[in-house]
Amino acid sequence: MFDIVAFGEVQLRLATRNFERLEQATTLDVKIGGAELNVMVTLQRLGLKTSYVTRLPKNPLGRMVQNKAREHGVDTSNVIWSDGDRLGVYFLEFGALPRPSSILYDRANSAISRIQSGMVDWDNIFAGAKAFHVTGITPALSPSCLEVTGEALRKAREKGLLVSFDLNYRAKLWSQEQAKAGLSPLMQYVDVLITTEEDTARVFQIEGSDWKEVARKLADNFGFKIVAITLRENITVWRNNWTAIVLADGKIYEDRTYEVEVVDRVGSGDAFAGGFLYGYLTGKGIEASLKYGNAGAVLKHSCPGDLAWFTLDEVEKLLAGKGDLRISR
């Protein structure tokens, strides 16, 4: 029924305006965001059929999340609704050199953190699906989230789905030791691992002379079919260089490095995952999938909010070198 299904948390995002500090803000910009939903929005906007599994409070904030997902075409029929729980919140403070941007979480005891094994009918949800995506954020939310994530991964493998996992280590949610203990047993169910420059060392203590060696060590240790590592160079807070490498079938694939002007970098890694999975699930091959992932990531930097507000046509124009900085009239 769906090309890909994802499972995770969505939070209310409250961001300061005009580079204000949180303690001086009198108004906050309201949006929603969550790593796995960000990926589904990217894939849906690129043309695939997606479904999102989460647990939301049955109140106006929960309905806001559902409405925003549906606005992009993401299926929400498998949302679990909860009475009496809350939606997690994160506060975003935009920085400028030399002060980095920062995030403050208020997500303890959120509706998704109280999910329990058996609440989700994975057999029904995965029927006809091609792939499943989750990140290392969701199992960090609570012991029961870790349990349900494992339940979902085992069922996805049993059903023969392609399993994609973005490591996404969050130090504000659990320690490196907790992450390694929680995530290592789950890696046996993963086909595609997406990670960053830092997270592999933090979670698995795997390092190498370069990122190509790191990718090979990850594949050797865990048996991944594909390893993608995104590489970001922070020139300033609002000017970055971006690229990624992919290891598949023993071969390393590389792409160009993009220079980006950052409007909002939150969700750019998720846009990479979405672009890469779009290419892979539509049979475009590893090299092209990497290019779609990188193009999606750099376009996301130009979009305010967590979600990817770009189209397949814009991605393919960027890949074809047809970008034009003049006003489109």
C-alpha positions in Angstrom: 0.0 0.0 0.0 2.8 2.4 0.9 6.3 2.8 -0.6 7.7 3.5 2.9 6.5 3.7 6.5 8.2 5.6 9.3 7.9 5.6 13.1 8.9 8.4 15.5 8.1 11.5 17.4 6.8 14.8 16.2 7.3 17.9 18.4 6.0 21.4 18.5 8.8 23.7 17.4 9.0 27.2 19.0 11.7 29.4 17.5 12.9 32.8 18.4 12.8 35.6 15.8 15.5 38.0 14.6 18.3 36.2 16.4 16.8 36.9 19.9 17.8 34.8 22.9 15.1 32.7 24.4 15.1 34.7 27.6 14.5 38.0 25.8 11.8 36.7 23.3 8.3 38.0 23.5 7.0 36.1 20.5 7.9 32.6 19.1 7.5 31.2 15.6 5.3 28.0 15.7 6.1 25.0 13.5 6.3 21.2 13.9 9.1 18.9 13.3 10.4 15.4 13.9 13.2 13.5 12.1 11.2 10.6 10.7 8.3 12.8 9.7 10.7 15.1 8.0 11.9 12.2 5.9 8.4 11.1 5.0 7.5 14.7 3.9 10.5 14.8 1.7 9.7 11.5 0.1 6.0 12.3 -0.4 6.9 15.6 -2.0 9.2 13.8 -4.4 6.5 11.5 -5.4 6.4 8.4 -3.2 3.5 7.1 -1.0 4.3 7.4 2.7 2.7 6.7 6.0 3.7 7.9 9.5 3.2 6.0 12.7 3.3 8.0 16.0 1.3 8.6 19.2 -0.3 12.0 19.6 -2.4 13.7 22.2 -6.0 14.0 21.3 -6.0 17.8 21.5 -5.4 20.8 19.2 -1.6 20.4 19.2 -2.0 16.7 18.2 -4.4 17.7 15.4 -1.9 20.4 14.3 0.7 17.7 13.7 -1.7 15.5 11.8 -2.9 18.4 9.7 0.7 19.4 8.8 1.6 15.9 7.8 -1.6 15.5 5.7 -0.9 18.9 4.1 2.1 17.3 2.4 0.2 14.1 1.6 1.7 11.9 4.3 -0.8 9.2 5.5 -1.8 9.5 9.1 -4.3 6.7 9.4 -2.0 4.8 11.7 -1.5 7.5 14.3 -2.4 6.3 17.8 -4.4 8.9 19.7 -4.0 9.4 23.4 -6.1 11.0 26.1 -4.3 13.0 28.8 -0.8 13.0 27.4 1.2 15.9 25.9 3.0 16.8 22.7 6.8 17.2 23.2 8.2 20.7 22.5 11.5 22.0 21.4 12.7 25.6 21.6 15.1 26.8 18.8 17.4 29.8 19.3 19.1 30.9 16.1 22.7 32.0 16.6 25.3 34.0 14.7 29.1 33.8 14.8 30.5 33.2 17.3 27.3 32.0 19.1 25.9 28.8 17.6 22.2 28.0 17.3 20.9 25.9 20.1 17.9 23.7 21.0 16.2 23.3 24.4 13.9 20.2 24.8 10.7 20.0 26.8 9.7 16.5 25.7 9.7 14.4 28.8 6.6 12.2 29.3 5.3 13.0 25.8 2.6 10.9 24.2 5.0 8.9 22.1 7.3 8.2 25.1 4.4 6.3 26.7 3.9 4.0 23.7 3.8 0.3 24.7 4.6 -2.9 22.9 1.5 -4.3 21.2 -0.1 -0.9 20.6 0.9 -0.8 16.9 -0.4 -3.4 14.4 2.8 -3.7 12.4 1.5 -6.7 10.4 -1.3 -4.6 9.0 0.8 -1.4 8.6 3.6 -3.2 6.7 1.3 -5.1 4.4 2.3 -4.1 0.9 5.0 -1.7 2.0 8.5 -1.6 0.5 10.5 0.0 3.2 10.7 1.2 6.8 12.5 4.1 8.3 13.3 5.0 11.9 16.1 6.9 13.7 18.2 6.6 16.8 16.1 9.4 18.4 13.0 7.4 18.9 14.5 4.6 21.0 16.2 7.2 23.2 12.9 8.7 24.3 12.0 5.9 26.9 12.6 2.2 27.6 9.2 1.4 26.0 10.1 3.4 22.8 13.3 1.3 22.6 11.2 -1.8 22.9 8.7 -0.8 20.3 11.4 0.3 17.9 12.9 -3.2 18.2 9.5 -4.7 17.7 9.0 -2.7 14.5 12.5 -3.5 13.1 12.0 -7.2 13.7 8.6 -7.2 12.0 9.9 -5.2 9.1 12.7 -7.7 8.6 10.3 -10.6 8.9 8.1 -9.0 6.2 11.0 -8.4 3.9 11.0 -4.6 3.9 14.1 -2.6 3.2 15.1 -1.1 6.6 16.7 2.4 6.8 18.1 3.7 10.1 19.5 7.2 10.7 21.8 7.0 13.7 20.9 10.6 14.8 22.6 10.5 18.3 21.2 13.1 20.7 23.4 13.7 23.8 20.5 15.5 25.5 18.4 12.3 25.5 20.9 9.6 26.5 24.6 9.0 27.1 27.0 7.4 24.5 27.1 4.3 26.6 23.3 4.0 26.8 23.0 4.6 23.0 25.6 1.9 22.2 23.9 -0.6 24.5 20.4 0.2 23.1 21.2 0.5 19.4 23.8 -2.1 18.8 21.4 -5.1 19.1 19.0 -3.4 16.6 21.6 -3.0 13.9 21.2 -6.6 12.8 17.8 -5.6 11.2 19.2 -2.6 9.3 20.0 -2.6 5.6 20.7 1.1 5.1 22.6 3.1 7.8 22.7 6.8 7.5 25.0 8.7 9.9 27.2 11.8 10.4 30.8 12.6 10.8 30.5 12.5 14.6 27.8 10.0 15.5 29.7 6.8 14.5 32.4 7.6 17.0 30.0 8.6 19.7 27.7 5.6 19.5 29.9 2.8 18.2 33.4 4.1 19.0 34.3 3.4 15.3 36.9 5.7 13.8 39.3 5.6 10.9 41.8 7.5 8.9 39.0 8.9 6.8 35.3 8.5 6.3 35.7 5.9 3.7 37.4 3.6 6.2 34.7 4.4 8.8 32.0 3.3 6.3 33.8 0.1 5.6 34.3 -0.7 9.3 30.5 -0.1 9.9 29.6 -2.4 7.1 32.0 -5.1 8.3 30.9 -4.9 11.9 27.2 -4.9 11.4 26.6 -6.3 7.9 24.9 -3.2 6.4 24.1 -3.3 2.7 24.6 0.4 2.4 26.3 3.0 4.6 25.8 6.7 3.9 27.8 9.3 5.8 26.9 13.0 5.5 29.8 15.5 5.8 29.3 19.1 6.8 31.9 21.8 7.1 30.8 24.8 9.2 32.5 27.8 7.7 30.2 30.1 9.7 26.8 29.5 11.4 25.1 30.6 8.2 27.5 29.4 5.6 28.3 25.6 5.3 29.8 23.2 2.8 27.9 19.9 2.4 28.5 16.6 0.8 28.2 12.8 1.6 29.7 9.5 0.7 28.0 6.1 0.3 29.4 2.6 0.6 27.5 -0.1 -1.3 28.7 -3.5 -2.6 32.2 -2.7 -1.4 32.4 0.4 -3.5 32.6 4.0 -2.3 30.5 6.6 -4.1 31.3 10.3 -3.9 29.5 13.5 -5.0 30.3 17.1 -5.4 30.6 19.5 -2.4 27.9 22.2 -2.3 28.3 25.6 -0.7 25.1 26.6 1.0 23.7 29.7 2.5 21.8 28.5 5.6 18.3 29.8 6.2 17.5 26.8 8.5 19.7 23.8 8.8 17.3 21.7 11.0 16.1 18.8 9.0 18.7 18.9 6.3 20.0 15.5 7.2 16.5 14.2 7.0 16.1 15.7 3.5 19.3 13.9 2.6 17.8 10.6 3.8 14.6 11.3 1.9 16.4 12.2 -1.3 18.6 9.1 -1.1 15.8 6.7 -0.3 13.7 8.2 -3.2 16.5 7.5 -5.6 17.1 4.0 -4.3 13.4 3.0 -4.0 12.8 4.2 -7.6 15.7 2.1 -8.9 18.0 5.0 -9.9 21.1 3.3 -8.5 23.5 4.2 -5.7 25.3 7.0 -7.5 22.2 8.8 -8.6 20.6 8.2 -5.1 23.5 9.9 -3.5 23.1 12.9 -5.8 19.4 13.1 -5.0 20.2 12.9 -1.3 22.7 15.7 -1.5 20.5 17.9 -3.6 17.6 17.5 -1.2 19.8 18.3 1.7 21.2 21.5 0.2 17.8 22.7 -0.9 16.4 22.1 2.6 19.0 24.6 4.0 17.0 27.3 2.1 13.6 26.4 3.6 12.5 27.7 7.0 11.3 25.1 9.4 12.1 21.4 9.8 10.1 20.3 6.7 11.3 20.1 3.1 9.4 22.7 1.0 10.9 21.8 -2.4 9.8 19.8 -5.4 11.2 17.0 -7.5 11.5 19.4 -10.4 13.7 21.7 -8.2 15.9 18.8 -7.2 16.4 17.6 -10.8 17.1 21.1 -12.0 19.9 21.4 -9.4 21.3 18.0 -10.4 21.2 19.1 -14.1 23.1 22.3 -13.3 20.2 24.5 -14.3 20.2 26.5 -11.1 19.6 30.2 -11.7 20.0 32.8 -9.0 17.9 35.4 -10.8 14.3 36.0 -9.8 12.0 33.5 -11.4 9.3 35.5 -13.1 
